[in-house]
Amino acid sequence: MLVVRDLCSSYGAIAALKGVSFEVPRGSVVALVGANGAGKSTTLNSISGLLKPDGGSVRFDDREIAGWRADKITALGLAQVPEGRQVLGGLTVEENLLLGAYTRRDSEIGKDLDDIYLRFPILKNRRKQIADLLSGGEQQMLVLGRALMSRPKLLMLDEPSLGLAPLIVQEVFRIISELKERTTILLVEQNARKALQIANYAYVLEGGRVAQEGPAEELQGDPKIVEAYLGRKT
């Protein structure tokens, strides 16, 4: 579904991506793991149009989209859940959700909104509440729901567990486990253990490059990965 080849991106004079290549097969969960500053979020932003890449190829559903505007990419069926949740705080929960469907012109938006409320009952209870007043976990559910309202073919999740309490992290990953039954997922997550438990395949980014790749289950047992990213189980 997604094929990235030799992707290069920078912030001014600082090269953040130095030829990143990977693939996301349809129906799979692919994880990008690595330390802070490895280029994980930059990779997602370069794919989704939030950052214009300096070079390389991004093919989504066999269409070259490198350098396209973010709204055009979203309309193709690629949705990104950004790091830090980024709800539209002055709007209600329901207004945030409906904005997720702004590229759609079909008649089933109301049905999908009902489905979101069924999946996230807390959002239904809070639907008239200003989004800024939600807890961190509730805001994470809101941005997930907002992305799903676009009916994505590919869902890109950027650090979905960041800053959340352990119990909420468990709930977020339970939701992601359910979503992978219906949506292809590209997951960026600093919690490498959680990412590898849920992914089919993973790429390890270091210094803006892919340093290692393999089936997620194999990487969980790789001594170098354990030492660098997983550590001892608690």
C-alpha positions in Angstrom: 0.0 0.0 0.0 2.8 2.4 0.8 6.3 2.3 -0.7 8.9 4.8 0.5 12.3 5.0 -1.3 15.3 7.1 -0.4 13.3 9.7 1.4 15.3 12.8 2.4 14.0 15.7 4.5 15.5 18.5 6.4 14.8 21.4 8.7 16.9 24.2 7.3 20.5 23.1 7.2 19.8 20.1 9.4 19.3 16.8 7.5 16.7 14.8 9.4 16.1 12.0 6.9 19.0 10.6 4.8 17.5 8.1 2.4 14.9 6.3 4.3 13.3 3.3 2.5 10.5 0.9 3.7 7.2 -0.6 2.7 3.8 -1.1 4.4 1.9 -4.0 2.9 -1.9 -3.8 2.8 -3.6 -5.2 5.9 -0.4 -5.1 8.0 0.9 -3.1 11.0 4.4 -1.8 10.4 6.3 -0.1 13.2 9.1 2.5 13.1 11.0 2.5 16.3 14.1 4.3 17.5 15.4 6.9 19.9 14.4 10.5 20.1 15.7 12.4 17.1 16.0 9.3 14.9 13.6 10.7 12.3 10.4 8.8 13.1 8.0 11.7 13.2 9.8 13.5 10.4 9.2 10.4 8.3 5.4 10.5 8.9 5.2 14.3 8.4 7.1 13.9 5.0 4.7 11.2 3.9 1.5 13.0 4.9 2.4 16.4 3.4 3.1 18.3 6.6 6.7 18.5 5.6 7.9 18.7 2.0 10.7 16.2 1.4 13.9 17.2 -0.3 14.0 14.1 -2.4 13.0 10.5 -2.7 9.7 8.7 -3.6 6.5 8.1 -1.7 4.0 5.9 -3.5 0.6 5.3 -1.9 -1.8 2.9 -3.6 0.5 3.0 -6.7 0.4 6.8 -6.9 3.4 9.1 -6.4 2.5 11.6 -3.7 5.8 13.0 -2.6 5.4 16.8 -2.2 1.6 16.8 -2.4 -0.4 19.1 -0.1 -1.6 17.4 3.1 -5.3 17.8 2.2 -4.9 16.1 -1.2 -3.1 13.2 0.5 -5.8 12.8 3.2 -8.4 12.7 0.5 -6.7 9.7 -1.0 -7.2 7.8 2.2 -4.1 8.4 4.2 -4.7 9.8 7.7 -2.2 10.8 10.3 -2.7 11.0 14.1 -0.1 13.6 15.2 2.2 13.4 18.2 0.9 15.4 21.2 -2.8 14.8 20.3 -3.4 18.3 18.9 -7.2 18.5 19.4 -8.9 21.7 18.2 -9.4 22.9 21.7 -12.0 25.7 21.0 -14.3 23.2 19.4 -16.5 20.6 20.9 -15.7 16.9 20.8 -18.3 16.3 18.1 -17.1 19.3 16.0 -13.6 17.8 16.2 -14.9 14.4 15.0 -16.8 15.9 12.1 -13.8 17.9 10.9 -12.2 14.5 10.3 -14.7 13.9 7.5 -14.1 17.3 5.8 -12.8 15.7 2.6 -15.7 13.3 2.3 -18.8 14.0 0.1 -20.8 10.8 0.8 -24.0 10.3 2.8 -22.6 8.0 5.5 -20.8 10.5 7.8 -23.6 10.3 10.4 -23.4 6.5 10.4 -19.6 6.7 10.9 -20.1 9.2 13.7 -22.4 6.7 15.5 -19.8 4.0 15.0 -17.1 6.2 16.6 -19.4 6.8 19.6 -20.0 3.0 19.8 -16.2 2.4 19.8 -15.5 5.3 22.2 -18.5 5.7 24.6 -16.7 8.3 26.6 -16.7 10.6 23.5 -20.4 10.2 23.2 -20.8 11.3 26.8 -18.5 14.3 26.2 -19.7 15.1 22.7 -20.9 18.7 23.6 -17.8 19.4 25.8 -15.0 21.6 24.6 -12.1 19.3 23.6 -9.5 21.2 25.7 -11.3 20.0 28.8 -10.7 16.3 28.1 -8.1 14.3 29.9 -5.0 13.2 28.0 -6.4 9.7 27.4 -9.7 11.1 26.2 -7.9 13.5 23.8 -6.0 10.5 22.4 -9.3 8.7 21.7 -10.6 11.9 20.1 -7.8 12.2 17.6 -8.0 8.5 16.8 -11.8 8.9 16.2 -11.2 12.1 14.1 -8.7 10.2 11.9 -11.1 7.3 11.5 -13.9 9.7 10.4 -11.9 10.2 7.1 -12.3 6.4 6.4 -8.6 5.9 6.0 -7.0 3.1 4.0 -3.8 3.7 5.9 -3.7 5.1 9.4 -0.4 6.6 10.6 0.0 6.9 14.4 2.7 9.1 15.8 3.6 8.3 19.4 0.1 7.4 20.6 1.2 6.5 24.1 3.2 9.6 24.7 2.6 11.2 28.1 -0.2 8.9 29.1 -0.5 7.0 32.3 0.3 3.2 32.1 -3.4 2.1 32.4 -4.4 4.5 29.6 -1.5 3.2 27.5 -2.9 -0.3 27.8 -6.3 0.9 26.7 -4.8 2.8 23.7 -2.9 -0.3 22.5 -6.0 -2.4 23.0 -7.9 0.0 20.6 -5.0 -0.2 18.1 -5.2 -4.0 18.2 -8.9 -3.8 17.3 -8.2 -1.2 14.5 -5.6 -3.4 12.8 -8.4 -5.9 11.9 -9.9 -3.3 9.6 -7.2 -0.7 8.7 -3.5 -0.8 7.6 -1.4 0.9 10.2 2.0 2.6 10.2 3.0 3.1 13.8 5.7 5.4 15.2 6.3 4.6 18.9 9.2 5.2 21.3 7.8 2.4 23.5 9.5 -0.2 21.3 8.2 -3.1 23.4 4.6 -2.2 22.8 5.2 -1.4 19.2 6.9 -4.8 18.5 4.1 -6.7 20.3 1.5 -5.3 18.0 3.3 -5.0 14.7 3.9 -7.5 11.9 7.1 -6.0 10.7 9.4 -3.2 12.0 12.1 -0.8 10.9 14.7 0.6 13.4 15.7 4.2 12.6 19.0 5.7 13.7 20.2 9.1 12.7 17.8 9.5 9.9 18.5 6.1 8.3 17.1 2.6 8.5 19.6 0.7 10.7 17.8 -2.6 10.9 14.5 -4.3 9.9 12.7 -7.6 10.2 9.6 -9.3 11.5 8.6 -7.8 14.7 8.7 -11.1 16.6 12.3 -11.7 15.5 13.4 -8.2 16.5 11.9 -8.7 20.0 14.5 -11.5 20.5 17.4 -9.7 18.9 20.1 -9.0 21.6 21.0 -5.6 20.0 17.4 -4.5 20.0 16.8 -5.7 23.5 19.8 -3.9 24.8 19.2 -0.6 22.9 15.4 -0.3 23.1 13.6 -3.0 25.1 15.6 -3.4 28.3 14.6 -5.9 31.0 10.9 -6.7 31.4 9.3 -5.4 34.5 
